[in-house]
């Protein structure tokens, strides 16, 4: 394993990029390029949560999975707990994975339907450690109790549980190797509203107890507000604003962020999309020139159409907009 770099941040990402080639219908036509993630940079201090929010197609899930090298990024540096993850060869990456885990959006599809709860949760321990069986049993009881599973659940299969219970199993599996950093990829979007709060509060209690660092990916601004210390807003593969939670919700800087804020439902609403934003998100294969948001922005200027804005520091926030 390469020598660690001492840092106050658990996670430091610089110029992360992931591109995909798309075949064109013409026989001799060159392939198109989808810039799913295009120069994303951020850091997460130890023991805190960065929320990552944006419309579907903004690149937030691709960015999250590229950080763990579940998808191999094309460019950029990834530093987790002082280790440069992109530089790790495959055998060292496999060993380092115990420090970084992910909880997926769909708890059912992410669990092996042929394995019991006990086997699902203890499988990472058996693969990555030399722990004896009695210690594995003790660890299972500890994890099951931590996430609220009962002793009777041990020998049951995923299809015998509700969505909320399956997500608890997924969380316990992610915690099995005592990771330091966990990506939560839309962890409650597939759950009923009545269950979402329980899972979110469980995640916060676990973070406080274990000192974990989270990257919380979601399209739901109300959920992100509940979970995060800082929030990064993505649009067409780039971060357009990153701010402390209170600052972002009190006074969002980027016009896109302001539009997203207007989409937060009140208590009478059950579901609400981002329909308040004019137009639809453009194709990442052919993004608009200049600032990618300018065709939908009420404040667009001629400069916005010609030049992509640099990221600027405004107080404790960062924003990519020509208004600043």
C-alpha positions as CSV (number, residue, x, y, z in Angstrom):
1,X,0.0,0.0,0.0
2,X,1.3,3.4,-0.9
3,X,2.2,5.8,1.9
4,X,-0.7,7.8,3.3
5,X,-0.9,11.6,2.8
6,X,-1.8,13.3,6.1
7,X,-5.0,15.4,5.6
8,X,-7.8,16.8,7.7
9,X,-10.2,15.7,4.9
10,X,-11.3,12.1,4.7
11,X,-12.1,12.6,1.0
12,X,-10.4,14.9,-1.5
13,X,-11.5,14.8,-5.2
14,X,-9.8,16.8,-7.9
15,X,-10.9,17.2,-11.5
16,X,-12.7,13.8,-11.6
17,X,-13.9,12.9,-15.1
18,X,-15.8,10.1,-16.7
19,X,-16.6,10.0,-20.4
20,X,-18.6,7.5,-22.5
21,X,-18.4,7.0,-26.3
22,X,-21.7,6.7,-28.1
23,X,-22.0,5.2,-31.6
24,X,-23.6,7.3,-34.3
25,X,-26.0,5.7,-36.8
26,X,-23.8,6.7,-39.8
27,X,-21.2,4.1,-40.9
28,X,-18.3,6.6,-41.0
29,X,-19.6,9.1,-38.5
30,X,-17.2,9.4,-35.5
31,X,-18.6,8.4,-32.1
32,X,-20.1,11.0,-29.8
33,X,-18.8,11.7,-26.3
34,X,-21.0,11.9,-23.2
35,X,-19.3,13.9,-20.5
36,X,-21.1,12.2,-17.6
37,X,-18.6,13.7,-15.1
38,X,-16.5,16.6,-16.2
39,X,-13.9,18.1,-13.9
40,X,-15.6,17.6,-10.5
41,X,-13.6,18.7,-7.4
42,X,-14.6,18.7,-3.7
43,X,-13.5,17.5,-0.3
44,X,-15.2,16.1,2.7
45,X,-13.8,16.7,6.3
46,X,-13.7,13.6,8.5
47,X,-16.9,12.8,10.3
48,X,-19.1,15.0,8.1
49,X,-21.6,14.6,5.3
50,X,-21.5,16.2,1.9
51,X,-24.8,16.1,0.1
52,X,-24.7,15.8,-3.7
53,X,-27.9,16.9,-5.4
54,X,-29.2,17.5,-8.9
55,X,-31.7,16.4,-11.5
56,X,-31.6,12.9,-13.1
57,X,-28.8,12.9,-15.6
58,X,-26.7,15.4,-13.7
59,X,-23.9,12.8,-13.2
60,X,-24.1,12.5,-9.4
61,X,-24.3,8.7,-9.3
62,X,-21.6,8.3,-11.9
63,X,-19.3,10.6,-9.8
64,X,-20.1,8.6,-6.7
65,X,-19.3,5.2,-8.2
66,X,-16.2,6.6,-9.9
67,X,-14.8,7.6,-6.5
68,X,-15.0,4.0,-5.3
69,X,-13.7,2.8,-8.7
70,X,-16.9,0.7,-9.2
71,X,-16.7,2.7,-12.5
72,X,-13.1,3.5,-13.6
73,X,-12.8,7.2,-14.0
74,X,-11.0,8.7,-17.0
75,X,-9.2,11.5,-15.2
76,X,-8.7,13.2,-11.9
77,X,-7.3,12.3,-8.5
78,X,-9.2,10.4,-5.7
79,X,-7.7,10.6,-2.2
80,X,-9.5,8.7,0.6
81,X,-8.1,8.6,4.1
82,X,-4.8,9.9,2.7
83,X,-4.5,7.2,0.0
84,X,-4.5,8.0,-3.7
85,X,-7.1,5.5,-4.8
86,X,-6.6,5.8,-8.6
87,X,-3.0,4.8,-8.2
88,X,-3.7,1.6,-6.4
89,X,-3.2,-1.6,-8.4
90,X,-6.1,-4.1,-8.4
91,X,-4.8,-6.3,-5.5
92,X,-4.2,-3.3,-3.2
93,X,-7.5,-1.7,-4.2
94,X,-9.3,-4.9,-3.2
95,X,-7.6,-4.7,0.2
96,X,-8.4,-1.0,0.6
97,X,-12.1,-1.4,-0.2
98,X,-12.8,-2.3,3.5
99,X,-12.3,1.5,4.2
100,X,-14.9,2.6,1.7
101,X,-18.3,1.2,1.1
102,X,-21.6,2.0,-0.6
103,X,-25.3,1.7,0.2
104,X,-27.3,1.3,-3.0
105,X,-30.7,2.8,-3.9
106,X,-32.6,-0.4,-4.4
107,X,-32.1,-2.6,-1.4
108,X,-33.7,-5.6,-3.0
109,X,-31.6,-5.8,-6.2
110,X,-28.4,-5.2,-4.2
111,X,-28.9,-8.2,-2.0
112,X,-28.3,-11.8,-3.0
113,X,-31.7,-13.5,-3.0
114,X,-30.2,-16.9,-2.3
115,X,-28.4,-15.9,0.8
116,X,-29.7,-15.5,4.3
117,X,-29.4,-12.3,6.2
118,X,-26.6,-13.7,8.3
119,X,-24.6,-14.8,5.2
120,X,-25.2,-11.4,3.5
121,X,-23.9,-9.4,6.4
122,X,-20.9,-11.7,7.3
123,X,-19.7,-12.4,3.8
124,X,-17.4,-9.4,3.6
125,X,-15.9,-10.4,7.0
126,X,-15.1,-13.9,5.7
127,X,-13.6,-12.5,2.5
128,X,-11.4,-9.7,3.9
129,X,-10.4,-11.0,7.4
130,X,-9.2,-14.1,9.2
131,X,-11.7,-13.7,12.0
132,X,-12.7,-17.0,13.7
133,X,-16.4,-18.1,13.4
134,X,-17.3,-17.3,17.0
135,X,-16.0,-13.8,16.5
136,X,-17.9,-13.5,13.2
137,X,-21.1,-14.6,15.1
138,X,-20.5,-12.0,17.7
139,X,-19.9,-9.3,15.0
140,X,-23.1,-10.3,13.3
141,X,-25.1,-9.8,16.5
142,X,-23.5,-6.4,17.0
143,X,-24.3,-5.3,13.5
144,X,-27.8,-6.6,13.5
145,X,-28.5,-4.9,16.8
146,X,-27.0,-1.6,15.5
147,X,-29.4,-1.4,12.5
148,X,-32.4,-2.7,14.3
149,X,-32.7,-6.3,13.0
150,X,-34.1,-9.0,15.3
151,X,-32.5,-12.3,16.2
152,X,-35.3,-14.1,14.4
153,X,-34.2,-12.5,11.1
154,X,-30.9,-14.3,11.0
155,X,-32.0,-17.2,8.8
156,X,-34.5,-15.4,6.6
157,X,-34.0,-14.4,2.9
158,X,-34.3,-10.8,1.4
159,X,-37.8,-11.5,-0.1
160,X,-39.2,-12.0,3.3
161,X,-38.5,-8.4,4.4
162,X,-40.0,-5.0,3.7
163,X,-38.1,-2.4,1.8
164,X,-37.0,-0.6,5.0
165,X,-35.8,-3.9,6.6
166,X,-33.8,-4.7,3.4
167,X,-32.1,-1.4,3.5
168,X,-31.1,-2.0,7.1
169,X,-29.5,-5.3,5.9
170,X,-27.6,-3.3,3.3
171,X,-26.4,-0.8,5.8
172,X,-25.3,-3.6,8.2
173,X,-23.3,-5.2,5.3
174,X,-21.7,-1.9,4.5
175,X,-20.6,-1.5,8.1
176,X,-19.3,-5.1,8.4
177,X,-15.6,-4.1,7.8
178,X,-15.6,-0.9,9.9
179,X,-15.3,1.5,6.9
180,X,-14.3,5.1,7.4
181,X,-16.2,6.5,4.3
182,X,-19.6,5.4,3.0
183,X,-21.4,6.6,-0.1
184,X,-25.2,6.6,0.3
185,X,-26.6,6.5,-3.2
186,X,-30.3,7.5,-3.0
187,X,-30.6,5.2,0.1
188,X,-34.3,6.1,0.8
189,X,-35.7,7.0,-2.6
190,X,-37.2,3.5,-3.1
191,X,-38.8,3.5,0.4
192,X,-42.2,4.6,1.6
193,X,-42.3,8.1,3.1
194,X,-43.2,6.7,6.5
195,X,-39.9,4.6,6.5
196,X,-37.6,7.2,5.0
197,X,-37.3,9.1,8.3
198,X,-36.4,6.0,10.2
199,X,-33.6,5.1,7.9
200,X,-32.2,8.6,7.8
201,X,-32.2,8.9,11.6
202,X,-30.5,5.5,11.8
203,X,-27.8,6.7,9.4
204,X,-27.2,9.8,11.5
205,X,-27.0,7.8,14.7
206,X,-24.5,5.4,13.2
207,X,-22.4,8.3,11.9
208,X,-22.3,9.9,15.3
209,X,-21.4,6.6,17.0
210,X,-18.7,5.5,14.6
211,X,-17.3,8.8,13.3
212,X,-18.1,8.0,9.7
213,X,-17.8,10.3,6.7
214,X,-20.7,10.3,4.2
215,X,-21.3,11.3,0.6
216,X,-25.1,11.4,0.4
217,X,-26.4,11.4,-3.2
218,X,-30.0,12.3,-3.7
219,X,-32.4,14.3,-5.9
220,X,-34.6,15.2,-2.8
221,X,-33.5,18.5,-1.4
222,X,-35.5,18.1,1.8
223,X,-33.7,14.8,2.6
224,X,-30.3,16.3,1.7
225,X,-31.0,19.2,4.1
226,X,-31.7,16.8,6.9
227,X,-28.5,14.7,6.4
228,X,-25.8,17.1,5.2
229,X,-23.2,19.6,6.5
230,X,-22.3,20.9,3.1
231,X,-24.1,20.5,-0.2
232,X,-22.8,20.3,-3.8
233,X,-25.2,21.0,-6.6
234,X,-24.5,19.2,-9.9
235,X,-25.7,20.1,-13.4
236,X,-24.6,18.2,-16.6
237,X,-21.6,16.6,-15.0
238,X,-20.2,19.6,-13.2
239,X,-20.6,21.1,-9.7
240,X,-22.2,24.6,-10.1
241,X,-22.4,25.4,-6.4
242,X,-21.1,24.1,-3.1
243,X,-22.1,25.7,0.1
244,X,-22.6,25.0,3.8
245,X,-26.2,23.7,4.3
246,X,-27.5,26.7,6.2
247,X,-26.1,29.2,3.6
248,X,-27.4,27.2,0.7
249,X,-30.9,27.0,2.0
250,X,-31.0,30.6,3.3
251,X,-29.5,32.2,0.2
252,X,-28.6,30.0,-2.8
253,X,-26.2,31.6,-5.2
254,X,-26.5,29.8,-8.5
255,X,-29.8,30.4,-10.5
256,X,-30.0,26.6,-10.9
257,X,-29.9,26.1,-7.2
258,X,-32.5,28.8,-6.7
259,X,-34.8,26.9,-9.1
260,X,-34.3,23.7,-7.3
261,X,-35.2,25.3,-4.0
262,X,-38.5,26.4,-5.4
263,X,-39.2,22.7,-6.1
264,X,-39.1,21.6,-2.4
265,X,-42.6,20.4,-1.6
266,X,-44.5,21.8,1.3
267,X,-46.1,19.4,3.9
268,X,-49.3,19.1,1.9
269,X,-47.5,17.7,-1.1
270,X,-46.7,14.0,-1.5
271,X,-44.3,14.2,-4.4
272,X,-42.9,17.0,-6.6
273,X,-40.4,17.0,-9.3
274,X,-38.3,19.9,-10.7
275,X,-41.0,21.1,-13.0
276,X,-40.6,24.7,-11.9
277,X,-37.3,24.9,-13.9
278,X,-38.0,26.0,-17.5
279,X,-37.2,23.4,-20.1
280,X,-35.5,20.1,-19.8
281,X,-31.9,19.2,-18.9
282,X,-29.9,19.1,-22.2
283,X,-28.2,16.0,-23.5
284,X,-24.7,15.5,-22.0
285,X,-23.6,14.4,-25.4
286,X,-24.3,17.8,-26.8
287,X,-24.3,20.3,-24.0
288,X,-25.0,24.0,-24.7
289,X,-22.0,26.3,-25.3
290,X,-20.7,28.5,-22.5
291,X,-22.6,28.0,-19.2
292,X,-24.6,24.8,-19.7
293,X,-27.5,26.2,-17.8
294,X,-27.9,29.4,-19.8
295,X,-30.8,28.1,-22.1
296,X,-32.9,27.7,-18.9
297,X,-31.5,30.6,-16.8
298,X,-33.6,33.7,-16.3
299,X,-30.4,35.8,-15.8
300,X,-28.5,34.6,-18.9
301,X,-26.2,37.2,-20.5
302,X,-24.3,37.1,-23.8
303,X,-21.2,36.1,-21.9
304,X,-23.0,33.1,-20.5
305,X,-23.6,31.8,-24.0
306,X,-19.9,32.0,-25.0
307,X,-17.8,31.3,-21.8
308,X,-18.2,28.6,-19.1
309,X,-17.8,30.4,-15.7
310,X,-14.9,29.6,-13.5
311,X,-15.6,28.4,-10.0
312,X,-15.4,31.4,-7.6
313,X,-15.3,31.5,-3.8
314,X,-18.1,33.6,-2.3
315,X,-17.7,33.7,1.5
316,X,-17.8,30.0,2.6
317,X,-19.3,28.9,-0.7
318,X,-18.1,28.1,-4.3
319,X,-20.2,29.0,-7.3
320,X,-19.7,28.8,-11.1
321,X,-21.7,31.7,-12.4
322,X,-21.0,35.0,-14.2
323,X,-23.2,36.9,-11.8
324,X,-20.3,36.8,-9.3
